[in-house]
Amino acid sequence: MVEFIQCLGRKRVQDKKDTDEHWLQEIALKEAIKKLNNREKLVLDLRFYKGRTQIEVADEIGISQAQVSRLEKSALKQLRKYV
């Protein structure tokens, strides 16, 4: 939240509610990630934390780009369900 607001060129002091909501969202996301299988976790890690394209991920783990796309879509759908 703070990073987003700072990107907009504005600064504000977060109140306790904002901090608590961010903390709870972070916990919920971590718990949801635990429910993914290892391949889904790997795809999300490579795509969103390491900034790789689907083609780069496919080459790195030895599957097709279409499979990466399906795994990514499935993992994100599961995360939305649990968060």
N, C-alpha and C positions, 0 to 999 in steps of 0.2 A: 504494500500500500504506500509506504513512504517513498519507495523508489519511483512508483508511478506518479505520485504527486510532484516529486522533484523533477521528473522528466517534463512535466507541464510547466516548469519554471516557477512553481509556487511552493511555498513552504507553509506548513501548519503544524501545530503541536498536536500529536495524537492524544486522544483521551484514553482512559482505561478501557472503555468499551471496544475501541478500535484495536487496541493491543490484545485484548482477550479474544476477540473474533479472529484475528490473524493467527493467534496461537492455536485456537481450536481448529481452524481450517488446516493448519500445518499438520496437526496431529491426525486429523481425519485423512488427509492425503497420504501420510506415511503408512497408516493402517491399511488404506486401500491398495497401495503399492505392494504391500506384503502379500495380498491375495492374488497377485498376478503370477503367472508362471515365469520361469527364468528367461525364456526366450522373449517374452513380452517386455520384461524388465530391461533386458539388454537392448531391444529395439528402442524403447523410450529413452534410455540413457544415451545411446548413440545419437538419436535424432534431436532430443531437446536439451541435453546437458552438454553434449560435445558438438552439436551443430552440424551433424552429417546429413547429407541428402539421402533419400531412400535408395538411390543407386549405390552410393558409397556404403551404406549399411548392408545392402544385399551382397556386394562384393566381399565385404569384410567377414560376414558370417556364412557365406556360401549358399544363399538362397536367391530366388528371383526378386526383382523390385516389386512385382505384384504381391508376392508373399509378405514382403515387408509392409506394404500398404495394408493388407488384410490384418496382419498382426497389430499394427499401429492402431487401426480403426477399432479393432476388438478391445485392445487394452484401454484406449481412451473411453470407450463405451462403458467398460467395467468401472473405471475410475469415477465417471460421472454418476454411476449407479450407487457407489459407496460413499461419495462425498456429499 
